[in-house]
């Protein structure tokens, strides 16, 4: 992400002026901003501590009143999610501060300019409009090559609905293409990074997919949703997690939900392992302390604590 930010700082430094027409603003409003895509974590999450589920080496033995490891894992994953979003959107926000170099009725271009972060390459940013749809590309070519040599490192699209920045969008980084072009990036472990989002209706949704090099390992997928009342939800998979005593590790899908005051609920579905098909539910208070536990595989003590302590997340059931 650092190289992308430097590229667009180059665009920002070289572009002329900072005056925008109303039509320019319509283009710029099609670019996503941090508040559109970032996970809204409760402020209390900053003070919670714990190892996180992904660091557990023993079985899933949790007692009422202890710090919830599901809550801790959600906090850590949410912050990592936001870091990835922040790195990707920094370059778009740099574009947002400068005027286009070229204006056409349904097209705007910033550049081309020499990319100081990548000697030997030119860079430009292109946006095109078809009715309510906007497509944009961060493109590169080797210095001295013609128009046919431009290739897109970042590509995105946005289709507007009602209101500014309300609609459906997607953007992705083609890391594999960059490597084929001998273009240096700091995303060496990836072939591609995708973000899909919709902001036109509640619950809003942002999905991020990391596709590793070679395709030998399945892509890692994170989905964040937000409902009325700042209720949040994060869903992701945790492979090879030791949940119960046995000969196999568990692959699980974790869905966690939280309220602005820090209270939350986590649901683990076991996709593979010793207890395939099992379900674990846990609720915690604003301090991240466990208040309710349910284990579908425990016939003697299937629940502990008070289910009424779990917040109402029905707004996220849509």
C-alpha positions as CSV (number, residue, x, y, z in Angstrom):
1,X,0.0,0.0,0.0
2,X,2.9,2.3,0.7
3,X,4.0,2.4,-3.0
4,X,0.4,3.2,-4.1
5,X,0.2,6.1,-1.7
6,X,3.5,7.4,-2.9
7,X,2.3,7.1,-6.5
8,X,-0.8,9.2,-5.8
9,X,1.2,11.7,-3.8
10,X,3.2,12.1,-7.0
11,X,-0.1,12.7,-8.9
12,X,-1.2,15.2,-6.2
13,X,2.1,17.1,-6.3
14,X,2.1,17.4,-10.1
15,X,-1.5,18.1,-10.7
16,X,-2.4,21.8,-11.2
17,X,-4.6,23.8,-8.9
18,X,-7.2,22.7,-6.4
19,X,-10.4,24.2,-7.9
20,X,-13.3,21.8,-8.6
21,X,-16.4,22.2,-10.7
22,X,-19.7,20.7,-9.5
23,X,-19.2,18.0,-12.2
24,X,-15.7,17.3,-10.8
25,X,-17.2,16.7,-7.4
26,X,-19.7,14.3,-8.8
27,X,-16.7,12.2,-10.0
28,X,-14.9,12.5,-6.7
29,X,-17.9,11.5,-4.7
30,X,-17.9,8.2,-6.5
31,X,-14.7,7.3,-4.7
32,X,-15.1,5.5,-1.4
33,X,-13.9,7.1,1.8
34,X,-12.8,5.6,5.1
35,X,-16.1,6.1,6.8
36,X,-17.8,4.2,4.0
37,X,-15.8,1.0,4.4
38,X,-14.2,0.9,7.9
39,X,-15.5,-1.3,10.6
40,X,-17.0,0.8,13.4
41,X,-15.6,-0.9,16.5
42,X,-16.8,0.1,20.0
43,X,-14.5,2.5,21.9
44,X,-14.3,0.1,24.8
45,X,-12.5,-2.5,22.6
46,X,-9.2,-0.5,22.8
47,X,-9.0,-1.4,26.5
48,X,-9.6,-5.1,26.2
49,X,-6.8,-7.6,26.4
50,X,-6.4,-11.3,25.8
51,X,-4.6,-13.8,23.5
52,X,-7.3,-14.0,20.8
53,X,-8.8,-17.2,19.5
54,X,-6.2,-17.6,16.8
55,X,-3.4,-17.9,19.5
56,X,-5.1,-20.6,21.6
57,X,-3.3,-23.9,21.9
58,X,-5.6,-25.6,24.4
59,X,-9.3,-26.5,24.2
60,X,-12.1,-24.0,24.2
61,X,-12.6,-23.9,28.0
62,X,-14.2,-20.6,28.9
63,X,-15.7,-19.6,32.3
64,X,-18.3,-17.0,33.1
65,X,-16.7,-13.7,34.1
66,X,-13.5,-14.3,32.1
67,X,-12.3,-12.1,29.3
68,X,-14.0,-13.3,26.1
69,X,-11.4,-14.5,23.6
70,X,-14.0,-14.2,20.8
71,X,-14.4,-10.5,21.7
72,X,-10.7,-10.0,21.7
73,X,-10.3,-11.8,18.4
74,X,-13.0,-9.6,16.9
75,X,-11.3,-6.5,18.1
76,X,-8.0,-7.5,16.7
77,X,-9.5,-8.7,13.4
78,X,-11.5,-5.4,13.1
79,X,-8.4,-3.3,13.5
80,X,-6.5,-5.4,10.9
81,X,-9.5,-5.0,8.6
82,X,-9.5,-1.2,9.0
83,X,-5.7,-1.1,8.5
84,X,-6.1,-2.8,5.1
85,X,-9.0,-0.5,4.2
86,X,-7.0,2.5,5.3
87,X,-3.9,1.6,3.2
88,X,-6.0,1.0,0.1
89,X,-8.1,4.2,0.4
90,X,-5.1,6.6,1.2
91,X,-4.3,6.8,-2.5
92,X,-7.9,7.7,-3.4
93,X,-8.0,10.4,-0.8
94,X,-4.8,11.9,-2.2
95,X,-6.5,12.0,-5.6
96,X,-9.5,13.7,-4.0
97,X,-7.3,16.8,-3.0
98,X,-6.2,17.7,-6.6
99,X,-7.8,18.9,-9.8
100,X,-8.0,16.7,-12.9
101,X,-5.4,17.3,-15.5
102,X,-7.8,16.5,-18.3
103,X,-11.6,17.2,-18.3
104,X,-14.0,15.6,-20.8
105,X,-17.8,15.5,-20.5
106,X,-17.8,12.0,-19.0
107,X,-14.1,11.5,-18.3
108,X,-11.5,12.8,-15.9
109,X,-7.7,12.1,-16.0
110,X,-5.0,12.9,-13.4
111,X,-1.6,12.7,-15.1
112,X,0.3,11.1,-16.7
113,X,3.4,11.8,-14.5
114,X,6.7,10.2,-13.8
115,X,6.3,7.9,-10.7
116,X,9.2,8.8,-8.4
117,X,8.4,5.7,-6.3
118,X,8.9,3.5,-9.3
119,X,11.7,4.8,-11.6
120,X,11.0,4.0,-15.2
121,X,7.2,4.1,-14.9
122,X,4.6,6.7,-15.6
123,X,1.4,6.8,-13.6
124,X,-2.1,8.2,-14.2
125,X,-5.6,8.0,-12.7
126,X,-8.6,7.7,-15.0
127,X,-12.3,8.0,-14.2
128,X,-15.2,7.5,-16.6
129,X,-18.9,8.0,-16.2
130,X,-21.9,6.2,-17.9
131,X,-25.1,7.6,-16.4
132,X,-25.0,6.7,-12.7
133,X,-22.0,4.4,-13.0
134,X,-18.4,5.4,-12.5
135,X,-15.3,3.3,-13.4
136,X,-11.8,4.3,-12.3
137,X,-8.3,2.9,-12.8
138,X,-4.8,3.6,-11.4
139,X,-2.7,2.9,-14.5
140,X,1.0,2.4,-15.2
141,X,3.3,2.1,-18.2
142,X,7.0,2.2,-18.8
143,X,8.3,5.6,-19.6
144,X,8.4,6.2,-23.3
145,X,5.7,3.7,-24.2
146,X,2.5,4.6,-26.0
147,X,-1.2,4.7,-24.9
148,X,-1.7,1.0,-25.7
149,X,0.9,0.1,-23.0
150,X,-1.2,1.4,-20.0
151,X,-2.2,-1.4,-17.6
152,X,-4.3,-1.1,-14.4
153,X,-3.0,-1.9,-11.0
154,X,-6.1,-0.7,-9.2
155,X,-9.5,-0.9,-10.8
156,X,-12.8,0.2,-9.2
157,X,-16.5,0.9,-10.0
158,X,-19.4,2.6,-8.2
159,X,-23.0,2.8,-9.2
160,X,-24.8,5.6,-7.3
161,X,-28.2,5.3,-5.7
162,X,-29.9,7.9,-3.5
163,X,-27.6,10.4,-1.9
164,X,-23.9,11.2,-2.0
165,X,-21.7,8.1,-1.8
166,X,-24.8,5.9,-1.5
167,X,-24.8,2.9,-3.8
168,X,-22.9,-0.3,-4.7
169,X,-19.2,-0.4,-5.5
170,X,-16.1,-2.6,-5.8
171,X,-12.4,-2.2,-6.2
172,X,-9.4,-4.5,-6.5
173,X,-5.6,-4.6,-6.8
174,X,-4.2,-6.8,-9.5
175,X,-1.0,-7.7,-7.8
176,X,-0.3,-10.6,-10.1
177,X,-0.3,-8.3,-13.1
178,X,2.0,-5.9,-11.4
179,X,4.6,-8.7,-10.8
180,X,4.3,-9.8,-14.5
181,X,5.2,-6.2,-15.4
182,X,8.2,-6.2,-13.1
183,X,6.4,-3.5,-11.0
184,X,7.6,-3.6,-7.4
185,X,4.9,-3.9,-4.7
186,X,4.9,-4.7,-1.0
187,X,2.0,-7.2,-1.3
188,X,4.3,-10.2,-2.2
189,X,2.1,-12.8,-0.6
190,X,-1.0,-11.9,-2.7
191,X,-2.2,-12.3,-6.3
192,X,-5.2,-10.1,-5.7
193,X,-7.1,-8.0,-3.1
194,X,-10.8,-7.4,-3.6
195,X,-13.3,-5.1,-1.8
196,X,-17.0,-5.2,-2.5
197,X,-19.5,-2.9,-0.7
198,X,-23.0,-1.5,-0.6
199,X,-23.9,1.6,1.2
200,X,-27.4,2.3,-0.2
201,X,-29.4,0.5,2.6
202,X,-29.0,-0.8,6.1
203,X,-27.4,-3.1,7.0
204,X,-24.5,-1.8,4.9
205,X,-21.9,-4.4,3.9
206,X,-18.2,-4.5,3.1
207,X,-16.5,-7.7,2.0
208,X,-12.7,-8.0,1.7
209,X,-11.0,-11.0,0.0
210,X,-7.3,-11.7,0.0
211,X,-6.2,-14.1,-2.8
212,X,-2.8,-15.7,-2.0
213,X,-0.1,-16.3,-4.5
214,X,-0.5,-19.4,-6.7
215,X,-4.1,-20.3,-5.7
216,X,-2.9,-23.3,-3.6
217,X,-4.5,-21.9,-0.5
218,X,-8.1,-20.7,-0.4
219,X,-8.7,-16.9,-0.4
220,X,-9.3,-15.3,3.0
221,X,-12.6,-13.6,3.3
222,X,-13.9,-11.0,5.8
223,X,-17.4,-9.5,5.8
224,X,-18.4,-6.5,7.8
225,X,-22.0,-5.3,8.2
226,X,-23.5,-2.4,10.0
227,X,-27.2,-1.9,11.0
228,X,-29.2,0.9,12.5
229,X,-28.0,1.9,16.0
230,X,-24.3,1.3,15.1
231,X,-24.7,-2.4,15.5
232,X,-21.7,-4.2,13.9
233,X,-21.0,-7.7,12.6
234,X,-17.9,-9.3,11.4
235,X,-17.7,-12.8,9.8
236,X,-14.5,-14.7,8.9
237,X,-13.0,-18.1,9.0
238,X,-10.4,-19.5,11.3
239,X,-8.6,-22.6,10.0
240,X,-6.8,-25.2,12.1
241,X,-8.1,-24.1,15.5
242,X,-7.9,-26.4,18.6
243,X,-11.4,-26.1,20.1
244,X,-11.8,-29.5,21.8
245,X,-9.6,-32.4,22.9
246,X,-9.2,-34.8,20.0
247,X,-7.0,-35.8,17.1
248,X,-8.1,-33.1,14.6
249,X,-8.0,-29.4,14.5
250,X,-11.2,-27.5,13.7
251,X,-11.9,-25.2,10.8
252,X,-14.5,-22.8,12.0
253,X,-16.6,-19.8,10.8
254,X,-16.8,-17.0,13.4
255,X,-19.6,-14.5,13.3
256,X,-19.5,-11.8,16.0
257,X,-21.8,-8.9,16.6
258,X,-21.4,-5.9,18.9
259,X,-23.2,-2.9,20.2
260,X,-21.6,0.6,20.5
261,X,-21.2,0.1,24.3
262,X,-19.0,-2.9,23.8
263,X,-21.4,-5.7,24.6
264,X,-21.5,-8.5,22.0
265,X,-22.2,-12.0,20.9
266,X,-20.1,-14.6,19.0
267,X,-21.2,-17.7,17.2
268,X,-18.7,-20.4,16.1
269,X,-19.8,-22.9,13.5
270,X,-17.5,-25.9,13.2
271,X,-17.0,-26.7,9.5
272,X,-14.5,-29.5,9.9
273,X,-12.6,-31.3,12.7
274,X,-13.5,-33.5,15.7
275,X,-16.9,-31.9,16.2
276,X,-17.9,-31.0,12.7
277,X,-21.3,-29.4,12.6
278,X,-21.2,-28.2,16.2
279,X,-22.2,-24.7,17.3
280,X,-20.8,-22.5,20.1
281,X,-22.4,-19.3,21.3
282,X,-20.9,-16.7,23.7
283,X,-22.1,-13.3,24.9
284,X,-20.0,-10.7,26.8
285,X,-20.6,-7.4,28.6
286,X,-19.1,-4.0,27.9
287,X,-15.8,-5.0,29.6
288,X,-15.5,-8.0,27.4
289,X,-16.4,-10.4,30.2
290,X,-18.3,-13.6,29.4
291,X,-21.9,-13.6,30.6
292,X,-23.4,-16.5,28.6
293,X,-22.2,-19.7,27.0
294,X,-23.9,-22.4,24.9
295,X,-22.2,-25.5,23.5
296,X,-24.3,-27.7,21.2
297,X,-22.1,-30.8,21.9
298,X,-22.3,-30.6,25.7
299,X,-25.3,-32.7,26.8
300,X,-24.7,-32.3,30.5
301,X,-24.2,-28.5,30.7
302,X,-25.4,-27.1,27.3
303,X,-25.7,-23.5,28.6
304,X,-24.1,-21.4,31.3
305,X,-25.1,-17.9,32.5
306,X,-28.1,-15.8,31.5
307,X,-29.1,-15.6,27.8
308,X,-30.9,-12.4,28.6
309,X,-27.5,-10.6,28.9
310,X,-27.1,-11.1,25.1
311,X,-27.9,-7.8,23.2
312,X,-30.7,-7.7,20.7
313,X,-29.1,-8.0,17.2
314,X,-32.3,-8.7,15.3
315,X,-31.5,-5.7,13.0
316,X,-28.6,-7.7,11.6
317,X,-30.8,-10.7,10.8
318,X,-32.0,-9.3,7.5
